Amino acid sequence: MSKQSILRDIKDILAPEHTALIVVDMQIDFCAEDGLFARAGRDISSVRKIIPNIKRLVEIARTSGAMVVFLQQVTLPGGKSDNDAWLGFKTRDGKSAEYARLGSQGCEMVAELAPLPEEVVVQKFRPSGFHGTFLDQILRANGIRSVLITGTTTEGCVMSTVLDASFHDYYTCVVSDGVASSVANMQETALAFLKTRYKILSTEEVVNLW
C-alpha cells in the first residue's frame, strides 16, 4: 500500500462502507442490575449510562451501511474454557468465575442492544475480540478497514480489543462516551492511555459523520 493511500481524515477513516462498529460485551452479567457483576458489588452505573449512546450508534450504523459486530464474552459450563491461570485472573477480586456462562441469562446481550438476526456475534473466551476467534476473518471478508469500538470494560476487554485491532492492521477508533468501567478510577486512566495512540470520538461526532 502506498503512502498516498493512507487514510488521514476522520471522514475517510470512518466511511461506513469500510467501517465496523464493534460492541464489546454489553451483556446482562456485566451491564444489568441483576447481573453477576452488580450482585458481586460492582458499581455498574457508568456502564448503564453508555447503553443509550451505543444504541444510538448501532441504529445509525445500520442505516448508514456500517457493519455492526457484537462481541460476547463466554464461559463454558463446567469451566471447560478456563485453566488455572485464567481462573486465578477471573477470581482475583473475589467474584465468581461463572460470569457469562454459555446458556445462562447473564450471557445474553442487554435487551436494548439485542443483535438483529443477520448481524454477527463473535463469542470469545478471553478479553480481546481477536484472540482465538474468527473476528479478523469476518471483518476482512466484508472489506472492513476501520473499526469503531464501544462497550465494557474500558481497561479490560475494550482496551484488549482496541490494541489487537491495531495489531491486525485496522484503523482503530474509540467512542469516549460509548465505553465504561465498573472499576473505580479505571475509566479515566484507560482513556488517557488510549488517547495517546488512537482516534477518540464522542457519540455526537460519530452521528454527525454518519
Beta strands, then each sheet from edge to edge (+ up, - down):
strand 1: 19-24
strand 2: 67-73
strand 3: 120-124
strand 4: 146-152
strand 5: 171-180
strand 6: 199-201
sheet 1: 3+ 2+ 1+ 4+ 5+ 6+
end
